[in-house]
Amino acid sequence: MATSEEETLKVVLDANFFFVPSQFNLDIFEELSNLLNKHFEPILLSSTLQELEGLAQSSSPKIGKQALFALRFAEKCRFVSVEKSLSESYDDVIVRVAAEWKVPVGTNDRELRRRLRECGVPVIFLRQKRRLALEGAV
């Protein structure tokens, strides 16, 4: 019999994925549930939280406001503390963790999506500004 741990799919979310609700009025958690059609656990890496907090302090009021909204959505995720070396970018950490864990990543960053595909990591992204799509198998 399968354990609940096996049935729960972890999904690592990139900082820009948390901007989808404010930019496109889309509930990312509901959309993930519909897309994946299985129990999933959204994951917020400590490095992604740092990135969002940095954006919330942004000199651009619009970016700052969206980042604060994004941080509220991030509270619904399971927080996972990860090491980030000084030579690593936020995206490097996501690629490394997702490849190690063999879990999909939610992102709208075109370059990050390309890097993840090269590593064989499934990618969840916004398509046509109104629904999520999945590249790869979960």
LINTA-V113968 format. One record per residue. N is the residue number from 1. RES is the residue in three letters. PHI is phi as a letter, one per 40 degrees, with the letter a starting at -180 (* if undefined). BURIAL is I if it has 16 or more other C-alpha atoms within 10 Angstrom, else O. Layout:
n=N res=RES phi=PHI burial=BURIAL
n=N res=RES phi=PHI burial=BURIAL
//
This chain:
n=1 res=MET phi=* burial=O
n=2 res=ALA phi=c burial=O
n=3 res=THR phi=c burial=O
n=4 res=SER phi=c burial=O
n=5 res=GLU phi=c burial=O
n=6 res=GLU phi=c burial=O
n=7 res=GLU phi=c burial=O
n=8 res=THR phi=c burial=O
n=9 res=LEU phi=c burial=I
n=10 res=LYS phi=c burial=I
n=11 res=VAL phi=b burial=I
n=12 res=VAL phi=c burial=I
n=13 res=LEU phi=b burial=I
n=14 res=ASP phi=c burial=I
n=15 res=ALA phi=d burial=I
n=16 res=ASN phi=c burial=I
n=17 res=PHE phi=c burial=I
n=18 res=PHE phi=c burial=I
n=19 res=PHE phi=c burial=I
n=20 res=VAL phi=d burial=I
n=21 res=PRO phi=d burial=I
n=22 res=SER phi=c burial=O
n=23 res=GLN phi=c burial=O
n=24 res=PHE phi=b burial=O
n=25 res=ASN phi=f burial=O
n=26 res=LEU phi=b burial=I
n=27 res=ASP phi=c burial=O
n=28 res=ILE phi=c burial=I
n=29 res=PHE phi=c burial=I
n=30 res=GLU phi=c burial=O
n=31 res=GLU phi=c burial=I
n=32 res=LEU phi=c burial=I
n=33 res=SER phi=c burial=O
n=34 res=ASN phi=c burial=O
n=35 res=LEU phi=c burial=O
n=36 res=LEU phi=c burial=O
n=37 res=ASN phi=f burial=O
n=38 res=LYS phi=a burial=O
n=39 res=HIS phi=c burial=O
n=40 res=PHE phi=b burial=I
n=41 res=GLU phi=b burial=I
n=42 res=PRO phi=c burial=I
n=43 res=ILE phi=b burial=I
n=44 res=LEU phi=b burial=I
n=45 res=LEU phi=c burial=I
n=46 res=SER phi=d burial=I
n=47 res=SER phi=c burial=I
n=48 res=THR phi=c burial=I
n=49 res=LEU phi=c burial=I
n=50 res=GLN phi=d burial=O
n=51 res=GLU phi=c burial=I
n=52 res=LEU phi=c burial=I
n=53 res=GLU phi=c burial=I
n=54 res=GLY phi=c burial=O
n=55 res=LEU phi=c burial=I
n=56 res=ALA phi=c burial=I
n=57 res=GLN phi=c burial=O
n=58 res=SER phi=d burial=O
n=59 res=SER phi=c burial=O
n=60 res=SER phi=c burial=O
n=61 res=PRO phi=d burial=O
n=62 res=LYS phi=c burial=O
n=63 res=ILE phi=c burial=O
n=64 res=GLY phi=d burial=I
n=65 res=LYS phi=c burial=I
n=66 res=GLN phi=c burial=I
n=67 res=ALA phi=c burial=I
n=68 res=LEU phi=c burial=I
n=69 res=PHE phi=c burial=I
n=70 res=ALA phi=c burial=I
n=71 res=LEU phi=c burial=I
n=72 res=ARG phi=c burial=O
n=73 res=PHE phi=c burial=I
n=74 res=ALA phi=c burial=I
n=75 res=GLU phi=c burial=O
n=76 res=LYS phi=c burial=O
n=77 res=CYS phi=c burial=I
n=78 res=ARG phi=c burial=O
n=79 res=PHE phi=c burial=O
n=80 res=VAL phi=b burial=O
n=81 res=SER phi=c burial=O
n=82 res=VAL phi=b burial=O
n=83 res=GLU phi=c burial=O
n=84 res=LYS phi=b burial=O
n=85 res=SER phi=c burial=O
n=86 res=LEU phi=c burial=O
n=87 res=SER phi=c burial=O
n=88 res=GLU phi=c burial=O
n=89 res=SER phi=c burial=O
n=90 res=TYR phi=d burial=I
n=91 res=ASP phi=c burial=I
n=92 res=ASP phi=d burial=O
n=93 res=VAL phi=c burial=I
n=94 res=ILE phi=c burial=I
n=95 res=VAL phi=c burial=I
n=96 res=ARG phi=c burial=O
n=97 res=VAL phi=c burial=I
n=98 res=ALA phi=c burial=I
n=99 res=ALA phi=c burial=I
n=100 res=GLU phi=c burial=O
n=101 res=TRP phi=c burial=O
n=102 res=LYS phi=f burial=I
n=103 res=VAL phi=b burial=I
n=104 res=PRO phi=c burial=I
n=105 res=VAL phi=b burial=I
n=106 res=GLY phi=c burial=I
n=107 res=THR phi=a burial=I
n=108 res=ASN phi=b burial=I
n=109 res=ASP phi=c burial=O
n=110 res=ARG phi=d burial=O
n=111 res=GLU phi=c burial=O
n=112 res=LEU phi=c burial=I
n=113 res=ARG phi=d burial=I
n=114 res=ARG phi=c burial=O
n=115 res=ARG phi=c burial=O
n=116 res=LEU phi=c burial=I
n=117 res=ARG phi=d burial=O
n=118 res=GLU phi=c burial=O
n=119 res=CYS phi=c burial=O
n=120 res=GLY phi=g burial=I
n=121 res=VAL phi=c burial=I
n=122 res=PRO phi=c burial=I
n=123 res=VAL phi=b burial=I
n=124 res=ILE phi=b burial=I
n=125 res=PHE phi=a burial=I
n=126 res=LEU phi=c burial=I
n=127 res=ARG phi=b burial=O
n=128 res=GLN phi=f burial=O
n=129 res=LYS phi=f burial=O
n=130 res=ARG phi=a burial=O
n=131 res=ARG phi=a burial=I
n=132 res=LEU phi=c burial=I
n=133 res=ALA phi=b burial=I
n=134 res=LEU phi=b burial=I
n=135 res=GLU phi=b burial=O
n=136 res=GLY phi=g burial=O
n=137 res=ALA phi=b burial=O
n=138 res=VAL phi=b burial=O
//
